Amino acid sequence: MNTSRIETLQALPHIRPSRAQAIIDGHPWDHPEQLQRISGLGGERVNDIVLSDIACDL
């Protein structure tokens, strides 16, 4: 997630353009759980992202 483009990040569950930009602006990320710092991404949504198996490829 630290090197992905905004278009790629939008493939993640619950990630739309504004959240994708927040991910980019929040670099670097050490653990997916840190995404909970982004407004609207609570534990359940972050878990959906982790379980999607897409985040590992980003």
mmCIF file of the N, C-alpha and C atoms, coordinates in Angstrom:
data_MODEL
# 
_entry.id   MODEL 
# 
loop_
_atom_site.group_PDB 
_atom_site.id 
_atom_site.type_symbol 
_atom_site.label_atom_id 
_atom_site.label_alt_id 
_atom_site.label_comp_id 
_atom_site.label_asym_id 
_atom_site.label_entity_id 
_atom_site.label_seq_id 
_atom_site.pdbx_PDB_ins_code 
_atom_site.Cartn_x 
_atom_site.Cartn_y 
_atom_site.Cartn_z 
_atom_site.occupancy 
_atom_site.B_iso_or_equiv 
_atom_site.pdbx_formal_charge 
_atom_site.auth_seq_id 
_atom_site.auth_comp_id 
_atom_site.auth_asym_id 
_atom_site.auth_atom_id 
_atom_site.pdbx_PDB_model_num 
ATOM 1   N N  . MET A 1 1  ? 0.812   -1.199  0.000  1.00 0.00 ? 1  MET A N  1 
ATOM 2   C CA . MET A 1 1  ? 0.000   0.000   0.000  1.00 0.00 ? 1  MET A CA 1 
ATOM 3   C C  . MET A 1 1  ? 0.855   1.264   0.000  1.00 0.00 ? 1  MET A C  1 
ATOM 4   N N  . ASN A 1 2  ? 2.116   1.101   0.297  1.00 0.00 ? 2  ASN A N  1 
ATOM 5   C CA . ASN A 1 2  ? 2.993   2.263   0.346  1.00 0.00 ? 2  ASN A CA 1 
ATOM 6   C C  . ASN A 1 2  ? 3.430   2.748   -1.036 1.00 0.00 ? 2  ASN A C  1 
ATOM 7   N N  . THR A 1 3  ? 3.278   1.926   -2.038 1.00 0.00 ? 3  THR A N  1 
ATOM 8   C CA . THR A 1 3  ? 3.745   2.312   -3.373 1.00 0.00 ? 3  THR A CA 1 
ATOM 9   C C  . THR A 1 3  ? 2.640   2.275   -4.426 1.00 0.00 ? 3  THR A C  1 
ATOM 10  N N  . SER A 1 4  ? 1.433   1.941   -4.029 1.00 0.00 ? 4  SER A N  1 
ATOM 11  C CA . SER A 1 4  ? 0.337   1.791   -4.989 1.00 0.00 ? 4  SER A CA 1 
ATOM 12  C C  . SER A 1 4  ? -0.215  3.128   -5.456 1.00 0.00 ? 4  SER A C  1 
ATOM 13  N N  . ARG A 1 5  ? -0.711  3.101   -6.667 1.00 0.00 ? 5  ARG A N  1 
ATOM 14  C CA . ARG A 1 5  ? -1.367  4.285   -7.231 1.00 0.00 ? 5  ARG A CA 1 
ATOM 15  C C  . ARG A 1 5  ? -2.811  4.344   -6.748 1.00 0.00 ? 5  ARG A C  1 
ATOM 16  N N  . ILE A 1 6  ? -3.394  5.506   -6.831 1.00 0.00 ? 6  ILE A N  1 
ATOM 17  C CA . ILE A 1 6  ? -4.762  5.725   -6.355 1.00 0.00 ? 6  ILE A CA 1 
ATOM 18  C C  . ILE A 1 6  ? -5.738  4.778   -7.050 1.00 0.00 ? 6  ILE A C  1 
ATOM 19  N N  . GLU A 1 7  ? -5.561  4.543   -8.329 1.00 0.00 ? 7  GLU A N  1 
ATOM 20  C CA . GLU A 1 7  ? -6.463  3.666   -9.072 1.00 0.00 ? 7  GLU A CA 1 
ATOM 21  C C  . GLU A 1 7  ? -6.380  2.224   -8.557 1.00 0.00 ? 7  GLU A C  1 
ATOM 22  N N  . THR A 1 8  ? -5.205  1.796   -8.201 1.00 0.00 ? 8  THR A N  1 
ATOM 23  C CA . THR A 1 8  ? -5.013  0.445   -7.690 1.00 0.00 ? 8  THR A CA 1 
ATOM 24  C C  . THR A 1 8  ? -5.634  0.288   -6.310 1.00 0.00 ? 8  THR A C  1 
ATOM 25  N N  . LEU A 1 9  ? -5.447  1.283   -5.464 1.00 0.00 ? 9  LEU A N  1 
ATOM 26  C CA . LEU A 1 9  ? -6.003  1.227   -4.109 1.00 0.00 ? 9  LEU A CA 1 
ATOM 27  C C  . LEU A 1 9  ? -7.525  1.136   -4.120 1.00 0.00 ? 9  LEU A C  1 
ATOM 28  N N  . GLN A 1 10 ? -8.150  1.716   -5.129 1.00 0.00 ? 10 GLN A N  1 
ATOM 29  C CA . GLN A 1 10 ? -9.612  1.692   -5.206 1.00 0.00 ? 10 GLN A CA 1 
ATOM 30  C C  . GLN A 1 10 ? -10.168 0.294   -5.471 1.00 0.00 ? 10 GLN A C  1 
ATOM 31  N N  . ALA A 1 11 ? -9.312  -0.661  -5.786 1.00 0.00 ? 11 ALA A N  1 
ATOM 32  C CA . ALA A 1 11 ? -9.756  -2.046  -5.950 1.00 0.00 ? 11 ALA A CA 1 
ATOM 33  C C  . ALA A 1 11 ? -10.015 -2.708  -4.597 1.00 0.00 ? 11 ALA A C  1 
ATOM 34  N N  . LEU A 1 12 ? -9.524  -2.103  -3.525 1.00 0.00 ? 12 LEU A N  1 
ATOM 35  C CA . LEU A 1 12 ? -9.729  -2.641  -2.184 1.00 0.00 ? 12 LEU A CA 1 
ATOM 36  C C  . LEU A 1 12 ? -11.162 -2.407  -1.733 1.00 0.00 ? 12 LEU A C  1 
ATOM 37  N N  . PRO A 1 13 ? -11.706 -3.303  -0.905 1.00 0.00 ? 13 PRO A N  1 
ATOM 38  C CA . PRO A 1 13 ? -13.052 -3.090  -0.367 1.00 0.00 ? 13 PRO A CA 1 
ATOM 39  C C  . PRO A 1 13 ? -13.102 -1.795  0.447  1.00 0.00 ? 13 PRO A C  1 
ATOM 40  N N  . HIS A 1 14 ? -14.188 -1.058  0.298  1.00 0.00 ? 14 HIS A N  1 
ATOM 41  C CA . HIS A 1 14 ? -14.464 0.157   1.073  1.00 0.00 ? 14 HIS A CA 1 
ATOM 42  C C  . HIS A 1 14 ? -13.552 1.335   0.728  1.00 0.00 ? 14 HIS A C  1 
ATOM 43  N N  . ILE A 1 15 ? -12.777 1.226   -0.337 1.00 0.00 ? 15 ILE A N  1 
ATOM 44  C CA . ILE A 1 15 ? -11.853 2.300   -0.689 1.00 0.00 ? 15 ILE A CA 1 
ATOM 45  C C  . ILE A 1 15 ? -12.342 2.992   -1.953 1.00 0.00 ? 15 ILE A C  1 
ATOM 46  N N  . ARG A 1 16 ? -12.667 4.239   -1.793 1.00 0.00 ? 16 ARG A N  1 
ATOM 47  C CA . ARG A 1 16 ? -13.072 5.103   -2.901 1.00 0.00 ? 16 ARG A CA 1 
ATOM 48  C C  . ARG A 1 16 ? -11.986 6.162   -3.068 1.00 0.00 ? 16 ARG A C  1 
ATOM 49  N N  . PRO A 1 17 ? -12.127 7.081   -4.010 1.00 0.00 ? 17 PRO A N  1 
ATOM 50  C CA . PRO A 1 17 ? -11.049 8.039   -4.277 1.00 0.00 ? 17 PRO A CA 1 
ATOM 51  C C  . PRO A 1 17 ? -10.541 8.806   -3.046 1.00 0.00 ? 17 PRO A C  1 
ATOM 52  N N  . SER A 1 18 ? -11.424 9.288   -2.195 1.00 0.00 ? 18 SER A N  1 
ATOM 53  C CA . SER A 1 18 ? -10.944 10.083  -1.057 1.00 0.00 ? 18 SER A CA 1 
ATOM 54  C C  . SER A 1 18 ? -10.164 9.232   -0.061 1.00 0.00 ? 18 SER A C  1 
ATOM 55  N N  . ARG A 1 19 ? -10.610 8.004   0.175  1.00 0.00 ? 19 ARG A N  1 
ATOM 56  C CA . ARG A 1 19 ? -9.869  7.131   1.087  1.00 0.00 ? 19 ARG A CA 1 
ATOM 57  C C  . ARG A 1 19 ? -8.564  6.661   0.448  1.00 0.00 ? 19 ARG A C  1 
ATOM 58  N N  . ALA A 1 20 ? -8.578  6.409   -0.847 1.00 0.00 ? 20 ALA A N  1 
ATOM 59  C CA . ALA A 1 20 ? -7.344  6.027   -1.537 1.00 0.00 ? 20 ALA A CA 1 
ATOM 60  C C  . ALA A 1 20 ? -6.314  7.141   -1.405 1.00 0.00 ? 20 ALA A C  1 
ATOM 61  N N  . GLN A 1 21 ? -6.761  8.377   -1.539 1.00 0.00 ? 21 GLN A N  1 
ATOM 62  C CA . GLN A 1 21 ? -5.843  9.513   -1.384 1.00 0.00 ? 21 GLN A CA 1 
ATOM 63  C C  . GLN A 1 21 ? -5.347  9.605   0.054  1.00 0.00 ? 21 GLN A C  1 
ATOM 64  N N  . ALA A 1 22 ? -6.210  9.315   1.018  1.00 0.00 ? 22 ALA A N  1 
ATOM 65  C CA . ALA A 1 22 ? -5.794  9.323   2.426  1.00 0.00 ? 22 ALA A CA 1 
ATOM 66  C C  . ALA A 1 22 ? -4.741  8.251   2.692  1.00 0.00 ? 22 ALA A C  1 
ATOM 67  N N  . ILE A 1 23 ? -4.863  7.104   2.035  1.00 0.00 ? 23 ILE A N  1 
ATOM 68  C CA . ILE A 1 23 ? -3.855  6.053   2.175  1.00 0.00 ? 23 ILE A CA 1 
ATOM 69  C C  . ILE A 1 23 ? -2.522  6.552   1.631  1.00 0.00 ? 23 ILE A C  1 
ATOM 70  N N  . ILE A 1 24 ? -2.562  7.174   0.478  1.00 0.00 ? 24 ILE A N  1 
ATOM 71  C CA . ILE A 1 24 ? -1.337  7.717   -0.124 1.00 0.00 ? 24 ILE A CA 1 
ATOM 72  C C  . ILE A 1 24 ? -0.738  8.790   0.777  1.00 0.00 ? 24 ILE A C  1 
ATOM 73  N N  . ASP A 1 25 ? -1.566  9.674   1.279  1.00 0.00 ? 25 ASP A N  1 
ATOM 74  C CA . ASP A 1 25 ? -1.088  10.765  2.134  1.00 0.00 ? 25 ASP A CA 1 
ATOM 75  C C  . ASP A 1 25 ? -0.544  10.269  3.465  1.00 0.00 ? 25 ASP A C  1 
ATOM 76  N N  . GLY A 1 26 ? -0.997  9.089   3.911  1.00 0.00 ? 26 GLY A N  1 
ATOM 77  C CA . GLY A 1 26 ? -0.597  8.557   5.203  1.00 0.00 ? 26 GLY A CA 1 
ATOM 78  C C  . GLY A 1 26 ? 0.640   7.685   5.185  1.00 0.00 ? 26 GLY A C  1 
ATOM 79  N N  . HIS A 1 27 ? 1.275   7.549   4.030  1.00 0.00 ? 27 HIS A N  1 
ATOM 80  C CA . HIS A 1 27 ? 2.493   6.718   3.945  1.00 0.00 ? 27 HIS A CA 1 
ATOM 81  C C  . HIS A 1 27 ? 3.507   7.156   4.976  1.00 0.00 ? 27 HIS A C  1 
ATOM 82  N N  . PRO A 1 28 ? 4.301   6.276   5.491  1.00 0.00 ? 28 PRO A N  1 
ATOM 83  C CA . PRO A 1 28 ? 4.342   4.840   5.258  1.00 0.00 ? 28 PRO A CA 1 
ATOM 84  C C  . PRO A 1 28 ? 3.425   4.084   6.217  1.00 0.00 ? 28 PRO A C  1 
ATOM 85  N N  . TRP A 1 29 ? 2.929   2.946   5.756  1.00 0.00 ? 29 TRP A N  1 
ATOM 86  C CA . TRP A 1 29 ? 2.100   2.048   6.555  1.00 0.00 ? 29 TRP A CA 1 
ATOM 87  C C  . TRP A 1 29 ? 2.935   0.819   6.890  1.00 0.00 ? 29 TRP A C  1 
ATOM 88  N N  . ASP A 1 30 ? 2.973   0.473   8.164  1.00 0.00 ? 30 ASP A N  1 
ATOM 89  C CA . ASP A 1 30 ? 3.709   -0.714  8.585  1.00 0.00 ? 30 ASP A CA 1 
ATOM 90  C C  . ASP A 1 30 ? 2.800   -1.933  8.707  1.00 0.00 ? 30 ASP A C  1 
ATOM 91  N N  . HIS A 1 31 ? 1.527   -1.697  9.041  1.00 0.00 ? 31 HIS A N  1 
ATOM 92  C CA . HIS A 1 31 ? 0.565   -2.781  9.241  1.00 0.00 ? 31 HIS A CA 1 
ATOM 93  C C  . HIS A 1 31 ? -0.795  -2.317  8.718  1.00 0.00 ? 31 HIS A C  1 
ATOM 94  N N  . PRO A 1 32 ? -1.564  -3.202  8.107  1.00 0.00 ? 32 PRO A N  1 
ATOM 95  C CA . PRO A 1 32 ? -2.887  -2.819  7.619  1.00 0.00 ? 32 PRO A CA 1 
ATOM 96  C C  . PRO A 1 32 ? -3.790  -2.230  8.709  1.00 0.00 ? 32 PRO A C  1 
ATOM 97  N N  . GLU A 1 33 ? -3.617  -2.677  9.956  1.00 0.00 ? 33 GLU A N  1 
ATOM 98  C CA . GLU A 1 33 ? -4.454  -2.175  11.042 1.00 0.00 ? 33 GLU A CA 1 
ATOM 99  C C  . GLU A 1 33 ? -4.314  -0.666  11.227 1.00 0.00 ? 33 GLU A C  1 
ATOM 100 N N  . GLN A 1 34 ? -3.202  -0.108  10.792 1.00 0.00 ? 34 GLN A N  1 
ATOM 101 C CA . GLN A 1 34 ? -3.001  1.338   10.901 1.00 0.00 ? 34 GLN A CA 1 
ATOM 102 C C  . GLN A 1 34 ? -3.983  2.120   10.029 1.00 0.00 ? 34 GLN A C  1 
ATOM 103 N N  . LEU A 1 35 ? -4.598  1.446   9.076  1.00 0.00 ? 35 LEU A N  1 
ATOM 104 C CA . LEU A 1 35 ? -5.577  2.122   8.223  1.00 0.00 ? 35 LEU A CA 1 
ATOM 105 C C  . LEU A 1 35 ? -6.771  2.635   9.022  1.00 0.00 ? 35 LEU A C  1 
ATOM 106 N N  . GLN A 1 36 ? -6.938  2.153   10.243 1.00 0.00 ? 36 GLN A N  1 
ATOM 107 C CA . GLN A 1 36 ? -8.036  2.630   11.075 1.00 0.00 ? 36 GLN A CA 1 
ATOM 108 C C  . GLN A 1 36 ? -7.893  4.102   11.424 1.00 0.00 ? 36 GLN A C  1 
ATOM 109 N N  . ARG A 1 37 ? -6.737  4.680   11.163 1.00 0.00 ? 37 ARG A N  1 
ATOM 110 C CA . ARG A 1 37 ? -6.544  6.118   11.370 1.00 0.00 ? 37 ARG A CA 1 
ATOM 111 C C  . ARG A 1 37 ? -7.325  6.940   10.342 1.00 0.00 ? 37 ARG A C  1 
ATOM 112 N N  . ILE A 1 38 ? -7.725  6.301   9.260  1.00 0.00 ? 38 ILE A N  1 
ATOM 113 C CA . ILE A 1 38 ? -8.465  6.995   8.196  1.00 0.00 ? 38 ILE A CA 1 
ATOM 114 C C  . ILE A 1 38 ? -9.943  7.010   8.564  1.00 0.00 ? 38 ILE A C  1 
ATOM 115 N N  . SER A 1 39 ? -10.543 8.159   8.430  1.00 0.00 ? 39 SER A N  1 
ATOM 116 C CA . SER A 1 39 ? -11.961 8.329   8.751  1.00 0.00 ? 39 SER A CA 1 
ATOM 117 C C  . SER A 1 39 ? -12.811 7.326   7.981  1.00 0.00 ? 39 SER A C  1 
ATOM 118 N N  . GLY A 1 40 ? -13.668 6.614   8.716  1.00 0.00 ? 40 GLY A N  1 
ATOM 119 C CA . GLY A 1 40 ? -14.576 5.664   8.096  1.00 0.00 ? 40 GLY A CA 1 
ATOM 120 C C  . GLY A 1 40 ? -14.034 4.258   7.962  1.00 0.00 ? 40 GLY A C  1 
ATOM 121 N N  . LEU A 1 41 ? -12.777 4.046   8.326  1.00 0.00 ? 41 LEU A N  1 
ATOM 122 C CA . LEU A 1 41 ? -12.193 2.708   8.249  1.00 0.00 ? 41 LEU A CA 1 
ATOM 123 C C  . LEU A 1 41 ? -11.992 2.176   9.663  1.00 0.00 ? 41 LEU A C  1 
ATOM 124 N N  . GLY A 1 42 ? -13.006 1.517   10.145 1.00 0.00 ? 42 GLY A N  1 
ATOM 125 C CA . GLY A 1 42 ? -12.917 0.877   11.449 1.00 0.00 ? 42 GLY A CA 1 
ATOM 126 C C  . GLY A 1 42 ? -12.347 -0.525  11.321 1.00 0.00 ? 42 GLY A C  1 
ATOM 127 N N  . GLY A 1 43 ? -12.310 -1.217  12.427 1.00 0.00 ? 43 GLY A N  1 
ATOM 128 C CA . GLY A 1 43 ? -11.726 -2.548  12.460 1.00 0.00 ? 43 GLY A CA 1 
ATOM 129 C C  . GLY A 1 43 ? -12.361 -3.528  11.496 1.00 0.00 ? 43 GLY A C  1 
ATOM 130 N N  . GLU A 1 44 ? -13.687 -3.494  11.393 1.00 0.00 ? 44 GLU A N  1 
ATOM 131 C CA . GLU A 1 44 ? -14.378 -4.426  10.496 1.00 0.00 ? 44 GLU A CA 1 
ATOM 132 C C  . GLU A 1 44 ? -14.024 -4.176  9.035  1.00 0.00 ? 44 GLU A C  1 
ATOM 133 N N  . ARG A 1 45 ? -13.993 -2.923  8.649  1.00 0.00 ? 45 ARG A N  1 
ATOM 134 C CA . ARG A 1 45 ? -13.662 -2.592  7.256  1.00 0.00 ? 45 ARG A CA 1 
ATOM 135 C C  . ARG A 1 45 ? -12.207 -2.910  6.944  1.00 0.00 ? 45 ARG A C  1 
ATOM 136 N N  . VAL A 1 46 ? -11.323 -2.629  7.886  1.00 0.00 ? 46 VAL A N  1 
ATOM 137 C CA . VAL A 1 46 ? -9.917  -2.965  7.672  1.00 0.00 ? 46 VAL A CA 1 
ATOM 138 C C  . VAL A 1 46 ? -9.761  -4.478  7.572  1.00 0.00 ? 46 VAL A C  1 
ATOM 139 N N  . ASN A 1 47 ? -10.514 -5.210  8.362  1.00 0.00 ? 47 ASN A N  1 
ATOM 140 C CA . ASN A 1 47 ? -10.476 -6.672  8.274  1.00 0.00 ? 47 ASN A CA 1 
ATOM 141 C C  . ASN A 1 47 ? -10.929 -7.135  6.888  1.00 0.00 ? 47 ASN A C  1 
ATOM 142 N N  . ASP A 1 48 ? -11.957 -6.500  6.327  1.00 0.00 ? 48 ASP A N  1 
ATOM 143 C CA . ASP A 1 48 ? -12.392 -6.829  4.962  1.00 0.00 ? 48 ASP A CA 1 
ATOM 144 C C  . ASP A 1 48 ? -11.254 -6.607  3.963  1.00 0.00 ? 48 ASP A C  1 
ATOM 145 N N  . ILE A 1 49 ? -10.507 -5.539  4.156  1.00 0.00 ? 49 ILE A N  1 
ATOM 146 C CA . ILE A 1 49 ? -9.383  -5.240  3.268  1.00 0.00 ? 49 ILE A CA 1 
ATOM 147 C C  . ILE A 1 49 ? -8.325  -6.328  3.386  1.00 0.00 ? 49 ILE A C  1 
ATOM 148 N N  . VAL A 1 50 ? -7.993  -6.706  4.604  1.00 0.00 ? 50 VAL A N  1 
ATOM 149 C CA . VAL A 1 50 ? -6.992  -7.746  4.829  1.00 0.00 ? 50 VAL A CA 1 
ATOM 150 C C  . VAL A 1 50 ? -7.442  -9.071  4.236  1.00 0.00 ? 50 VAL A C  1 
ATOM 151 N N  . LEU A 1 51 ? -8.702  -9.426  4.465  1.00 0.00 ? 51 LEU A N  1 
ATOM 152 C CA . LEU A 1 51 ? -9.223  -10.698 3.969  1.00 0.00 ? 51 LEU A CA 1 
ATOM 153 C C  . LEU A 1 51 ? -9.380  -10.750 2.463  1.00 0.00 ? 51 LEU A C  1 
ATOM 154 N N  . SER A 1 52 ? -9.370  -9.599  1.811  1.00 0.00 ? 52 SER A N  1 
ATOM 155 C CA . SER A 1 52 ? -9.552  -9.566  0.353  1.00 0.00 ? 52 SER A CA 1 
ATOM 156 C C  . SER A 1 52 ? -8.358  -10.165 -0.390 1.00 0.00 ? 52 SER A C  1 
ATOM 157 N N  . ASP A 1 53 ? -7.234  -10.308 0.268  1.00 0.00 ? 53 ASP A N  1 
ATOM 158 C CA . ASP A 1 53 ? -5.992  -10.812 -0.357 1.00 0.00 ? 53 ASP A CA 1 
ATOM 159 C C  . ASP A 1 53 ? -5.468  -9.892  -1.442 1.00 0.00 ? 53 ASP A C  1 
ATOM 160 N N  . ILE A 1 54 ? -6.088  -8.757  -1.616 1.00 0.00 ? 54 ILE A N  1 
ATOM 161 C CA . ILE A 1 54 ? -5.584  -7.790  -2.603 1.00 0.00 ? 54 ILE A CA 1 
ATOM 162 C C  . ILE A 1 54 ? -4.503  -6.933  -1.986 1.00 0.00 ? 54 ILE A C  1 
ATOM 163 N N  . ALA A 1 55 ? -4.641  -6.578  -0.715 1.00 0.00 ? 55 ALA A N  1 
ATOM 164 C CA . ALA A 1 55 ? -3.705  -5.683  -0.049 1.00 0.00 ? 55 ALA A CA 1 
ATOM 165 C C  . ALA A 1 55 ? -2.282  -6.229  -0.094 1.00 0.00 ? 55 ALA A C  1 
ATOM 166 N N  . CYS A 1 56 ? -2.131  -7.527  -0.049 1.00 0.00 ? 56 CYS A N  1 
ATOM 167 C CA . CYS A 1 56 ? -0.793  -8.128  -0.083 1.00 0.00 ? 56 CYS A CA 1 
ATOM 168 C C  . CYS A 1 56 ? -0.093  -7.865  -1.412 1.00 0.00 ? 56 CYS A C  1 
ATOM 169 N N  . ASP A 1 57 ? -0.871  -7.651  -2.448 1.00 0.00 ? 57 ASP A N  1 
ATOM 170 C CA . ASP A 1 57 ? -0.310  -7.433  -3.785 1.00 0.00 ? 57 ASP A CA 1 
ATOM 171 C C  . ASP A 1 57 ? -0.003  -5.970  -4.060 1.00 0.00 ? 57 ASP A C  1 
ATOM 172 N N  . LEU A 1 58 ? -0.386  -5.084  -3.134 1.00 0.00 ? 58 LEU A N  1 
ATOM 173 C CA . LEU A 1 58 ? -0.238  -3.654  -3.409 1.00 0.00 ? 58 LEU A CA 1 
ATOM 174 C C  . LEU A 1 58 ? 1.080   -3.103  -2.960 1.00 0.00 ? 58 LEU A C  1 
# 
